[in-house]
Amino acid sequence: MANNKNRKRCMANVVLDWNLKKTARDANGFQRRGIGLGRLEKGGSELDVDQLFYTIVSNDCLICISRQPLFPMSTDDTRTRILNAAGPVFAEKGFSDATVRDICQAANVNVASVNYHFGDKEQLYIATVTQARELRVRKVQFPVWSAETLPEEKLRDYLMTMITRMLGTNQAPWQATLMMREVLHPTAACKALVKDHFRPDFDLLVGILREIMPEGTPDFKLHLIGFSILGQCLNYRVAGEVVAIMIDEQERRDHYSITQLAEHIAEFSLAALGCIAPYSERSQSQSSRSIPAPNHSRASTTAGRSVSR
C-alpha cells in the first residue's frame, strides 16, 4: 500500500515538473518546485496525494487532447479543398491574375499547401483544368459499339455525346468558363488536355470517318473533315449567346434542344460526306430522321442553355 502511494507521489511530481517547469504557481494548495522530481508539500492526508495524482494526470490528458484538432484534415482533404477553390478563382481571373493567396484563402488552408501538394501555381492550374474536364467526361461517356454498328450510327452517337458534354451536363458554371478560357487562350495546361482528352476524342472521330470515307483517303483530309464537324458543335458552345440573340425565342425552344442540334449536325455532315441524300434533293418530310420538338416544360431550359450559356 505504502509503495503504491509513493509511486503515485513520484509520478505526480514528474507530471507537475514536466507541465509546469517554467511556472511556479499554487494549484489546489500544493506548492510545486520544479527542481529534479520536485516535492509536494501540504499538511494533508495520504488521500490528498491520490486526489492530486488523478487530477494532474487527467488534466494532462485533456490538455494533450485539446491541442489536437477534433477532426484532423488529411492531406487528401487539403488537396481536394485547394482544387475545389482554385476552379472558380482561375475561371474568374485567369491564370495570370489569380494568386495563390486568393486560392488558399478561399480554401482556408496555409499558403504553403499549394507548393506541398502541387509544386507551384502552374501545376495547380493544370490539375484544376484537368479536373474540370474529367468531371464532364465522367458524366457523359461514349457508348460501347458492337462490331455490327454502322459508322453512320457511330457518328450520330459521337456527336450526341460531344454536344451533351458541351451544353448539357449541368456542370458548375466555373467548369465551362475555365474550359472555354483555356481553349480560347491556351496555356501550358492545354498541352495536357490535348494529350489526355482532346487527342483521344479526336482520334475516335477520325476512326469513324475512316470507316465512312473511301479507302485511301489521306489523313490530312480526315483531319480537316473532323475539325469541320467539331466546329459545328463548338459554334453553339462558344457563340451560344450570339445565336440566342439572332433567332426568335420560339424557334429556339422548338428546334435547338441538345438532341435536335446533335441530329442536325450529324445529318448535315453525313449529307456532305455522301452518306445520305443532300438537302437539295429531298424535302423536309424526307429527312433521314424525324426528331420531335422538345417538351417545353423541361427542355426549354436545356435549349436555352445550349445557345446562350
C-alpha positions as CSV (number, residue, x, y, z in Angstrom):
1,M,0.0,0.0,0.0
2,A,2.8,2.4,1.0
3,N,4.8,1.5,-2.1
4,N,1.7,2.3,-4.3
5,K,1.3,5.7,-2.6
6,N,4.9,6.5,-3.1
7,R,4.7,5.5,-6.7
8,K,1.8,7.8,-7.3
9,R,3.6,10.6,-5.4
10,C,6.6,10.3,-7.7
11,M,4.5,10.2,-10.8
12,A,2.6,13.2,-9.7
13,N,5.8,15.1,-9.2
14,V,7.1,14.1,-12.6
15,V,3.9,15.2,-14.3
16,L,3.9,18.5,-12.4
17,D,7.6,19.1,-13.2
18,W,7.0,18.4,-16.9
19,N,3.9,20.5,-17.3
20,L,4.7,23.4,-15.0
21,K,8.5,23.6,-15.1
22,K,8.6,27.2,-16.3
23,T,5.8,28.4,-14.0
24,A,5.7,28.2,-10.2
25,R,2.1,28.6,-9.1
26,D,-0.3,27.4,-6.5
27,A,-2.5,24.5,-7.6
28,N,-5.2,23.4,-5.2
29,G,-2.9,24.3,-2.2
30,F,0.1,22.3,-3.4
31,Q,3.3,24.2,-4.0
32,R,5.3,22.8,-6.9
33,R,9.0,23.4,-7.0
34,G,10.5,22.5,-10.4
35,I,13.8,21.0,-9.4
36,G,14.6,17.4,-10.2
37,L,11.5,15.3,-9.4
38,G,10.1,18.2,-7.3
39,R,8.3,17.9,-4.0
40,L,4.8,18.2,-2.8
41,E,4.3,19.9,0.5
42,K,1.0,20.1,2.3
43,G,-0.2,19.1,5.7
44,G,-3.0,16.9,4.3
45,S,-3.5,13.2,4.5
46,E,-2.4,10.5,2.1
47,L,-5.8,10.8,0.3
48,D,-4.6,14.2,-1.0
49,V,-1.8,12.5,-2.9
50,D,-4.3,10.2,-4.6
51,Q,-6.6,13.1,-5.5
52,L,-3.7,15.2,-6.8
53,F,-2.3,12.3,-8.9
54,Y,-5.6,11.6,-10.6
55,T,-6.4,15.3,-11.1
56,I,-3.0,16.1,-12.7
57,V,-2.9,13.0,-14.9
58,S,-6.4,13.6,-16.1
59,N,-5.8,17.2,-16.7
60,D,-2.6,16.4,-18.6
61,C,-4.5,14.1,-20.9
62,L,-7.2,16.7,-21.5
63,I,-4.5,19.3,-22.3
64,C,-2.8,17.0,-24.8
65,I,-6.1,16.1,-26.4
66,S,-7.2,19.8,-26.6
67,R,-4.0,20.6,-28.6
68,Q,-5.1,18.3,-31.4
69,P,-7.9,19.2,-33.9
70,L,-11.1,17.3,-33.2
71,F,-11.3,16.4,-36.9
72,P,-7.8,16.5,-38.3
73,M,-7.6,17.2,-42.0
74,S,-5.9,14.6,-44.1
75,T,-3.6,15.5,-47.0
76,D,-6.2,14.3,-49.5
77,D,-8.8,16.6,-47.9
78,T,-6.4,19.6,-48.2
79,R,-5.6,18.8,-51.8
80,T,-9.3,18.5,-52.7
81,R,-10.1,21.7,-51.0
82,I,-7.4,23.6,-52.9
83,L,-8.6,22.1,-56.2
84,N,-12.2,23.0,-55.5
85,A,-11.3,26.5,-54.5
86,A,-8.9,27.0,-57.4
87,G,-11.5,26.3,-60.1
88,P,-13.8,29.3,-59.6
89,V,-10.8,31.6,-58.9
90,F,-9.0,30.6,-62.2
91,A,-12.3,30.8,-64.1
92,E,-13.0,34.3,-62.9
93,K,-9.5,35.8,-63.1
94,G,-7.5,33.6,-65.4
95,F,-4.1,32.1,-64.7
96,S,-2.1,35.3,-64.7
97,D,-4.3,37.4,-62.4
98,A,-5.3,34.6,-60.0
99,T,-2.9,34.4,-57.0
100,V,-2.0,31.5,-54.7
101,R,-3.1,33.6,-51.8
102,D,-6.6,34.1,-53.2
103,I,-7.0,30.4,-53.7
104,C,-5.7,29.5,-50.3
105,Q,-8.0,32.0,-48.6
106,A,-10.9,30.5,-50.5
107,A,-9.8,27.0,-49.4
108,N,-9.0,28.1,-45.9
109,V,-5.5,26.5,-46.0
110,N,-2.0,27.7,-45.5
111,V,-0.3,29.3,-48.5
112,A,2.5,26.8,-48.3
113,S,-0.1,24.0,-49.0
114,V,0.0,24.7,-52.8
115,N,3.7,24.1,-53.1
116,Y,3.4,21.0,-50.9
117,H,0.6,19.4,-52.9
118,F,1.2,20.7,-56.4
119,G,4.6,22.2,-56.7
120,D,3.6,25.7,-58.0
121,K,0.7,27.7,-59.3
122,E,1.1,26.4,-62.9
123,Q,0.9,22.8,-61.8
124,L,-2.2,23.6,-59.7
125,Y,-3.8,25.3,-62.7
126,I,-3.1,22.2,-64.9
127,A,-4.6,20.0,-62.3
128,T,-7.6,22.3,-62.0
129,V,-8.3,22.3,-65.7
130,T,-7.8,18.6,-65.9
131,Q,-10.3,18.1,-63.1
132,A,-12.9,20.2,-64.8
133,R,-12.6,18.2,-68.0
134,E,-12.7,14.9,-66.2
135,L,-15.8,15.8,-64.3
136,R,-17.6,16.5,-67.6
137,V,-16.3,13.3,-69.3
138,R,-17.3,11.2,-66.3
139,K,-20.9,12.3,-66.6
140,V,-21.3,11.6,-70.3
141,Q,-19.2,8.8,-71.8
142,F,-19.1,7.4,-75.3
143,P,-21.2,4.3,-75.9
144,V,-19.7,0.9,-76.4
145,W,-20.3,-0.1,-80.0
146,S,-20.6,-3.6,-81.3
147,A,-18.9,-4.9,-84.4
148,E,-22.1,-4.6,-86.3
149,T,-22.7,-0.9,-85.5
150,L,-22.7,1.2,-88.7
151,P,-20.2,4.1,-88.9
152,E,-23.1,6.5,-89.6
153,E,-24.7,5.4,-86.3
154,K,-21.4,5.8,-84.6
155,L,-21.1,9.4,-85.9
156,R,-24.6,10.2,-84.5
157,D,-23.7,8.8,-81.1
158,Y,-20.3,10.6,-81.1
159,L,-22.0,14.0,-81.8
160,M,-24.7,13.4,-79.2
161,T,-22.0,12.7,-76.7
162,M,-20.0,15.8,-77.6
163,I,-22.9,18.2,-77.7
164,T,-24.1,16.9,-74.3
165,R,-20.7,17.4,-72.8
166,M,-20.5,20.9,-74.1
167,L,-24.0,22.0,-73.3
168,G,-26.0,19.6,-71.1
169,T,-24.0,18.1,-68.2
170,N,-25.4,20.5,-65.6
171,Q,-21.8,21.3,-64.6
172,A,-20.8,24.0,-62.3
173,P,-20.6,27.3,-64.2
174,W,-16.9,27.7,-63.4
175,Q,-16.1,24.4,-65.2
176,A,-17.5,25.6,-68.5
177,T,-15.9,29.1,-68.1
178,L,-12.5,27.6,-67.3
179,M,-12.6,25.2,-70.2
180,M,-13.5,27.9,-72.7
181,R,-10.9,30.2,-71.3
182,E,-8.3,27.5,-71.9
183,V,-9.5,26.7,-75.4
184,L,-9.6,30.4,-76.4
185,H,-6.4,31.4,-74.6
186,P,-4.2,28.2,-74.3
187,T,-1.6,27.9,-71.6
188,A,0.6,25.0,-70.6
189,A,-2.5,23.2,-69.3
190,C,-3.7,22.9,-72.9
191,K,-0.9,20.5,-73.8
192,A,-2.1,18.2,-71.0
193,L,-5.7,18.5,-72.1
194,V,-4.8,17.7,-75.7
195,K,-2.7,14.7,-74.8
196,D,-5.1,13.2,-72.2
197,H,-8.5,14.2,-73.5
198,F,-8.8,16.1,-76.8
199,R,-6.5,13.9,-78.8
200,P,-8.2,10.6,-77.8
201,D,-11.6,12.0,-78.6
202,F,-10.4,13.4,-82.0
203,D,-8.8,10.1,-82.9
204,L,-12.1,8.3,-82.2
205,L,-13.8,10.7,-84.6
206,V,-11.1,10.2,-87.3
207,G,-11.5,6.4,-86.9
208,I,-15.3,6.8,-87.6
209,L,-14.6,8.9,-90.6
210,R,-12.1,6.4,-91.9
211,E,-14.9,3.8,-92.0
212,I,-17.1,6.2,-93.9
213,M,-14.7,7.7,-96.4
214,P,-13.3,5.9,-99.4
215,E,-10.3,3.7,-98.8
216,G,-7.1,5.6,-99.3
217,T,-8.4,9.0,-98.1
218,P,-5.3,10.8,-96.8
219,D,-5.1,11.6,-93.1
220,F,-5.0,15.3,-93.6
221,K,-8.4,15.2,-95.3
222,L,-9.8,13.1,-92.5
223,H,-8.4,15.7,-90.0
224,L,-10.0,18.6,-91.9
225,I,-13.3,16.9,-92.1
226,G,-13.1,16.1,-88.4
227,F,-12.3,19.7,-87.5
228,S,-15.2,20.9,-89.6
229,I,-17.6,18.6,-87.8
230,L,-16.4,19.6,-84.4
231,G,-16.5,23.2,-85.4
232,Q,-20.3,22.9,-85.8
233,C,-20.5,21.7,-82.2
234,L,-18.3,24.4,-80.8
235,N,-20.3,27.1,-82.5
236,Y,-23.2,26.5,-80.0
237,R,-20.7,26.4,-77.1
238,V,-18.6,29.5,-78.0
239,A,-21.2,31.6,-79.7
240,G,-24.3,30.4,-77.9
241,E,-25.3,33.8,-76.6
242,V,-25.0,35.4,-80.1
243,V,-27.1,32.6,-81.5
244,A,-29.8,33.2,-78.9
245,I,-29.9,36.9,-79.8
246,M,-30.1,36.2,-83.6
247,I,-33.1,33.8,-83.5
248,D,-36.6,34.0,-82.3
249,E,-37.2,32.6,-78.8
250,Q,-40.0,30.3,-80.0
251,E,-37.7,28.9,-82.7
252,R,-35.0,28.3,-80.2
253,R,-37.4,26.5,-77.9
254,D,-38.8,24.4,-80.8
255,H,-35.6,23.5,-82.7
256,Y,-32.5,23.9,-80.6
257,S,-32.6,21.3,-78.0
258,I,-29.4,19.2,-77.4
259,T,-30.9,16.2,-79.2
260,Q,-32.0,18.3,-82.2
261,L,-28.7,20.1,-82.5
262,A,-26.8,16.8,-82.4
263,E,-29.0,15.3,-85.0
264,H,-28.8,18.3,-87.3
265,I,-25.0,18.3,-87.2
266,A,-25.0,14.6,-87.9
267,E,-27.4,14.9,-90.8
268,F,-25.6,17.9,-92.3
269,S,-22.2,16.1,-92.0
270,L,-23.5,12.8,-93.4
271,A,-25.1,14.6,-96.3
272,A,-21.8,16.4,-97.0
273,L,-20.0,13.1,-96.9
274,G,-22.5,11.5,-99.4
275,C,-23.9,9.0,-96.9
276,I,-27.4,10.4,-97.2
277,A,-29.1,12.5,-99.9
278,P,-28.2,16.2,-99.8
279,Y,-30.8,18.6,-98.7
280,S,-31.3,19.9,-102.2
281,E,-32.6,16.5,-103.3
282,R,-35.1,15.9,-100.6
283,S,-38.0,17.5,-98.9
284,Q,-38.2,18.2,-95.2
285,S,-40.5,15.2,-94.9
286,Q,-37.7,13.0,-96.3
287,S,-35.3,13.9,-93.6
288,S,-33.1,10.9,-92.5
289,R,-34.6,11.1,-89.1
290,S,-37.7,12.8,-87.5
291,I,-36.7,14.5,-84.2
292,P,-39.8,15.6,-82.2
293,A,-39.9,19.0,-80.7
294,P,-38.8,19.0,-77.1
295,N,-41.2,19.1,-74.2
296,H,-41.1,22.8,-73.4
297,S,-41.8,22.3,-69.7
298,R,-38.4,20.6,-69.4
299,A,-36.4,21.2,-72.5
300,S,-36.8,25.0,-72.7
301,T,-34.1,25.4,-70.1
302,T,-31.9,22.9,-71.9
303,A,-32.4,24.6,-75.2
304,G,-31.8,28.0,-73.8
305,R,-28.6,26.7,-72.2
306,S,-27.5,25.2,-75.5
307,V,-27.4,28.5,-77.3
308,S,-26.8,31.0,-74.5
309,R,-24.5,29.5,-71.9
